[in-house]
Amino acid sequence: PYYVMHAAGSQRISKAAKAKKGKGELSTADQIKVFSQLVAALYALHSEGWGHNDLHGGNVVLEGSKLSLIDFGSVRTYSTSKTEGSKRDGNRLWEHTAKLAKCGKSSLWKKKANNEVLQQHANSLKECLRNKWSVDGAFISALDTVLQADIGGEQNQHMTELFQNKFVQDHLPDLDNQFQWLAAETCQPIKGSIA
């Protein structure tokens, strides 16, 4: 017997973030769309009581500008999720955001940095996003809540505030019903499913 799964995405987010003009570089609109999907994915996980804990550049994949999370082998309950280091979901969101927007090293989350350096990097990221993505004050405030929680190692990573922000909501793609859940009592697809 075989179990065939759909391929989640052909490009790692880390590779997409490094791409140059004419060689797969994401447009500004697509950078924002990918960011918004990553926020939505983390919000969905966290609001259901889970943390991913392994969002390195190979576990966030893209097909064009459509994002998927893969490799849930390090998932933990949200209350026991990592609160510091590279396993913290919020720290990886910070890292991927800075790289997607091409904000430079001074905007990246740094593993061994002290709080003062992290604050400088957070400020640099916010300024970069103001300039490159034309974000408003409400977005910066919501993002700063996440960044401050990252710096302080808070258990609450504040994805709800960021997800509910108008900027994020305005840049999410249309709902994709391509892989809907099948009805539990049957192998027959439910209405609207293409399975």
N, C-alpha and C positions, 0 to 999 in steps of 0.2 A: 504494500500500500504506500501511497505517496500523499504528502500534504503540501499543497502548492499555495504560497502566499504571494500577495501582490508586492512588487518592488516599491519601497517607500520613496526613494529618490536616488538619482544617479550622481549627485554632487554634494560633497561635504560643505557645510556652511563655511568652514575655515578656508576651503579652496575658493569658494565664490567670493568671499571677502577680499582675497588676495588678487583676484582677477584684474587684469588691466583693460583699458579701453580697446575695443575691437577684439578682445579675447575672452569674452564671457562676463565682462564687468556688469554688475547689476546697475540699472538706472537708479536715480534717487528715489523715484516712485516705487520701484521694486525693493530697494533697501528698506523703505518704510513699511511696505507690505509684509516683508519677511519678518521684520522686527515685531510688527503687530501680531502676526501669527505665533511667534515665539512667546510673546506675553500671554496670548489667549491659551496656548497649550499649557503653560505653567499655571495660569489661573485655573484651568480645568482640573489639572492634577491636584493642586493645592486645595481647591475648594471641595474636592472629593476626599480629602484627608491623606493625600500621598505626596511624596517628594521624589524626584527622579534621581538625584545624587550622582549623576555621571554625564553631564551635558557637555563633554568635550566636543571638539569640532567634528568628530566623526559620528556622533550620535544625534546630531541635528543635521538632517539632509534635505536637499532641495531638488525639485524637478521644475526647472525654470524658477519661478518665484513662489512655488507651492511648497510649504514647509511640512516636514514630518519629524517626529521624535521617534527614535528607535532604541533598542537595547535597554529593556526595563529590568535588567538583572540586578541593579543596585537600588531599586525602588524600596523605600521605607515608608512607614506611616509618617505623616507630616510632623507629628509631635516628636519623632525620633530621628528626623532628617538631619543631615549635616548642617551646622550653623556657621561653619568657617571653612576656609581653604577652598581648593578647587572643586570640591564635591558639592558645595552650597549652590543651589539653583540660581539664586540672585547674583552671586559673583560671576557665574557663567553668562547670565543675561547681560551683565555689565560688560564683560569681555567681548561677547559677540556683537553687542550694540556698537561699541567703540570701533571694532574691526569692520563691521558692515559699513558704517558711515565714514570710514577712513579718517578717523580723528587723531591718529598718531599714538605713539607710546605713552605720552604724558596723560592720555585719557583712559588707559587700560587699568583694569583691576590688577593689582600686583600681589602675588602670593606672600612674599615676606616683607611687605611694606608696613610701616607703623601707621597709626591712625592719622597722623598729620599728613603724611605723604598720600594716603588714600583719599583724604579730604581734598587735597590739591588736584588729584586725578579726577575725582568726582566733579569738581568745579570745572575742570578742563573739558570733560565730557559734556556737561550741560551747555557750556559756551559753544562747543563745536556743533551740537545738535541745534542750538538756536540759529547758528549761521548756515549749516548745511541742509537742515530739514525744515527750517522756518517754524519751529515749534513755539507754542505760546506759553505764557506763565503758568497756566493751570497744568499743562503737561510737565513742565519743569518741576513744579511742586510735587506732582504724583511720582515722577521719577526720583526726585530727591528723597522721598520717603523710603523708596526701595534702597537707594544708595546708602542712606544713613543707617538703615537696618543691616545692610551688608557690612558697613564699617564697624558697627557695634556688635555684630554677631547675634542679633536678635533672632529668636525662634520664628516670630512672625515676619515673613519676607515681603508682605504688603503688595502682593500681585493684584489683589482685588482693586485697590485704588488705581493702580496703573491701567489695568484692564478696563475699568469703567470710564477712564478718561476719554473725552470726545475725540482727541487726536487718534488714539488707538482704534476706537470704534469706527471712525470715519475711514480708516485705512485697512480694515479687514476685508478679505475677499468675500464674495458671495458664498453662502453655505454650499458645501459639497456633499451630496448624498450618495456619492459613488459607492461607498462601502458601508451601507447601513447594516445595523444589527438585524439578524434574522429572528423571527418569533421563537421564543424559548421552547414551546411545546412541539415544534415541527421543524422540518428542514425546508419548508416552503418559505420563499421570500414574503416579507410583508409588503403592503401597498407602498409603492414608491421606490422599492429596492430594485436594483438591476441584477442582483444575484440570480 
